[in-house]
Amino acid sequence: MKNRIFFSSTTWQGLLALSVCLTFLAEVGLGAGVMAQSNSGPKTPSSPASGANQESLDKTSSPSQTGLSVPENVRLGDDRYAQADYKGAVEAYSRALQAYKLNAYALYNRANAYRQLEEYESAIADYSTSLKIAPDNLFAYLYRGIALFDNQQPEPAIADFTKVIEQDPNHALAFQKRGESHLAKGDATAAIQDLEAAAKLYEKAEKFRKQSQILQQIKKVKSAQSKN
């Protein structure tokens, strides 16, 4: 599912204890182009305050084999992503990660690019690694769940969507995708429950087209359920 991607400023609070990431984020300024994906998704945060030591600064600023620094490669990745050049985005983020492999922002965005390319295993791996560094990024759980679902792995996808719902019980997309994951597992009852919750949340947000789509989906599920 190729959603536009954003993420909330609160999801990056976990990075405050990771000084090596803070310097990078401050230099990059979190390019908004890469995160311009879904109306249901998170929005781009402002950069956290820098608190990195000199060693961290040297790591994040050191040039890659192309002569570009880590922030420059990430900005290039952002630009490529905004232009829907997902392969080019992966290449730029990969160069940044060759120079500094613990960059949660680059990992998360490379995962987004891999998902757009339908390279789900690579996307899942990058989301998982980014979450080890920034465990409070709920949108990494959300989009890892979508990648898992698209990779025909509904069980772990449900766990990721549940994580998002526990923290944000008004997240319509998480309910929708968890419902679809339940349906993929053959649990129509659980699917209907989640899809109905998603429809109500879309209505509340005045996203009536999405609500209509979900209601049609519920109708089909109930119809199939009655025939069994």
N, C-alpha and C positions, 0 to 999 in steps of 0.2 A: 504494500500500500504506500503510495508515494505522496505523503503528506508534506506540507511546508513545515519547517522545523523552527521552533523558538525555544528559549527557556528562561525561567523566572530567576530573578536575582536571588531569591532565598535558597534556590537549589545549590548555589555555589558557596554557601556559608561554610561547608565542610572544608573548603580550600584554605580557610584562614589559618589553620594549623600547619599548612603545607607551604612553607615560604618559597620553595623552589618553583611552585606554580604561580604564586602571587606576582612575582616580577614579570613573568611572561605575560600574564593577563593584563597587567598595567601597560606594558609596552604595546601589546596587540590592540588593546581597546575593544576587544571582542567584536570584530567586524560583523555588522548586522546583516550583510548580504547572505552569509551562509545560513543564518538562522531564519530566513524568511520562508517558512514552509506552511504550517497549518493554522487555520483559524482557531482550532481547538488546542493548539500547542502552546508552549511557554514562550515568553518574550525575552528578548536579549537583555541581559543585565548590564549595569555599568561595571567597570572594573573595580575589584576590591582594592583597598589601600595596600600599597607595596610595603613589604616588611622583609624582603629577602636580604640575605647577607651577600657579601661580594662574591663568594664562591658560586652561589646560585645565579647571580647576575652574569658571571662569566660563562656559565653553562648555557643559559638561555640566549645569550647574545653571540655565542661562537658561531662562525660561518660553517655551512654545510659544504659538501663537495662542489656545489654549484656556485659557491662564493656568497650565498645569501645567508643571513642570520636566521635563527629559529623564528623570531617574530616575522621576518620578511617572508619566509616560506609559508607561514601560517596565513599571513595576509594574502599571499598568492593563492593558497588553497581556498580561502574565503571568496576571492574574486572568481576563481574557476567554478566554484560551486554555484555562485550567484548566476553564472552564465550557463548553468546546466551542463558544464563540462566536468562530469563526475570522475572520469578517469584522470583528468588533469588535476582535480582536487586531491584525489588519493595520492598521486605522485608527489604533490607539493607537501601534503601533510606527512607523508612517509619520509621525505627528506628532513623535515623538522624533527621527526621522531628518531631518525638515525643519530642526530646530534644530541637529542635529549628525550629519552624514551619514556620518561615519567610525566609527560605533559598531558594532563587529563583533558584539556580543551582540544588539543590536536587529535587525541584518541577518539573522543566523542564525535568530533566532526568527520574524521575519517570513517568512523562507523556509519554515520549518516550517508556519506558518499557511497560506501560499499552497499548499503541497503538500497540506494537508488539504482545501483548497478545490478541488483538482485544477487549479489554475492553474500548470501546470508550468513554462511559460516564465518567469514572474515568479519562481517559486521558484528555478529554476536561476540566474537572473541575481543574485538576492540571495546564494545560496550562494557564487557565484563572487566577488562583491565582498567578502564576509566573509572568504574565503580569501586575498584580497590583503592584508588587514589582519592576519589571524591564520592563517598558513599551516600551523601545527601542529595545527589542529583537525581530526583525522581524521574526526570524525563529520559534519562539513560535507561531506567527500568521500563518506562513506557515504550520506547522505541526498540529496546531489546525484545520486549514482549511481542511487538509487531513483527520483528525479524524472525523470532521463533515461530510465530503463527504462520508466517509466509513460508517458513521452512518445514512446515507440517510437523511442528512440535507443540501441540496445544497444551500439554500438561505443564511444562515449565513456563509457557506463555501466561497461563492462568495465574501462576504464582507471581509473576512480574506485575500483571495488571492489578492483582489483589494488593500488592505493596503500594501501588499508586493510589488506589481507592481508599486504603486505610489512612493515608496521609491527606488525601483530598477527596472527600466523599461526594463532591459536586463535579467530578471530572467525567463528563459525558463520554468522551472517546474511550476512556479506560473501561467504562461499563459496556460500551458497545463491543469493543474488541474482546473483552472477557466473555460476553455473551456468545460471540461468534466462535470463540475457542471452545466453550462448553458444547456448542452445536457440533463442532468438528469432532468432539469426543463422543457424540451421540446422546448427550444429556439435554434433551429438549426442554425439560422443566426449568433447569438452572439457566438455560439460554434465554428463555422467555422472560424470566425474572430480571435478568440483567438488561436485556433489550428494552423492556418496559421502563426500567429506571433511566436508561439512556434517553429514551423518547421524552420522558418528563423533563429531564435536564435540558435537552435541546429546545423544548417548548419554552422553558423558563428563560433561556438565553435568547429567545426569539429567533432561533435557527430553524425555521419552519420547514425548509427543504430537507434538512437532515432528519427532522422529526418525521416527516412524511416517508422518507426512505426506510427508517427504522420500523415504522408502523406497518409498512408493506412487508418487510422482512418477518415481523412477528406474525402477520396474517398467514404467510406461507408456512412458517414453522407449525402453527396451530393446525393448519389444514393437513399437513403431512402427519401430525401427531394423531389427528382424529381418524385417519385412514389405517393406522396401525393397531 
